[in-house]
Amino acid sequence: MSQLSSARYGKDNIRVCKVHRDEESKVQTVVEMTVCVLLEGDIDVSYTKADNSVVVATDTMKNTVHIMAKQHPVTPPELFAAIVGTHFIDTYKHIHAAHIKVITHRWTRIPIDGRLHPHSFFRDGAETRNVEAVVRENRSISIRSAIAGLLVLKSTGSQFHSFIRNEYTTLPEVWDRILSTEVDCGWTWKSFTGLDAVTSSVPKFDAAWEASRNITLKTFAEDSSASVQNTMYKMCDQILDAIPSVEAVDYSLPNKHYFEIDLSWHKGLKNTGKDAEVYAPQSNPNGLIQCTVTRQQKSSKL
């Protein structure tokens, strides 16, 4: 005998672009998102009995996201994700959890003659601002905010040595190296009791994103890095200190290697160690370092 242990379904890659036009200032604002909706609930029979009477069509989910974007604010993305998720829980009583992911793409105003243009933008890199919200029928809402695709590099100020060496080890120890990574940084908020609680926290979301991004960039640039592990821990610790409403911070950092090229075969040309100037960027394999840091629980006194 078999049984359906878990199931969720939905619509992925819903593209949305919203333009806000301020008639008084003539300044326009553009927000472009990619949204994913996944629903859980009493939907077992659609899998086991071919009974579609419990299915909210994924095309309906797409239409709903577009309508919610028209009727409600789409910024900050934490609020929009909570609005969309709450709609599905309120509208379909057999749906018990809505998983909403919002990826916000960068559109930055074009500077013209020292002033930001009121309605023209350029795509400022592949970095995105991401939000994952889970809305449950008991009205609790969990939210993880994130930075993804932020590519950074520093040409010095990184080292890696004193690691385990054995018969499988060929990696040399280094006291100065290029360090590059593509930042995936997330911070998980303390659970919200419902949409009203999310709405009242709106001012915190943009401030938290800005603080997390600034801490990431500043620590990456200024830390004399003994390892990616130690540097990312410092980032997590600072973000927890800066944002009291956050209960956990996580990083996933691929180590994008740049290897020295030995050019001594060409007339004794020196290009290693302190003489290194020309490097070979590597695509793979690459190191991948991850961690989650939470607040230390206070021990109860007996």
Secondary structure, 3 states (H helix, E strand, C coil): CCCCCCCCEEEEEEEEEEEEECCCCCCEEEEEEEEEEEEEECCHHHHHCCCHHHCCCHHHHHHHHHHHHHHCCCCCHHHHHHHHHHHHHHHCCCEEEEEEEEEEECCEEEEECCEEEEEEEECCCCCEEEEEEEEECCCCEEEEEEEEEEEEEECCCECECCCCCCCCCCCCCECCCCEEEEEEEEEEECCECCHHHHHHCHHHHHHHHHHHHHHHHHHHHHCCECCHHHHHHHHHHHHHHHCCCEEEEEEEEEECCEEECCCCCCCCCCCCHHHCCCEEECCCCCEEEEEEEECCCCCCCC
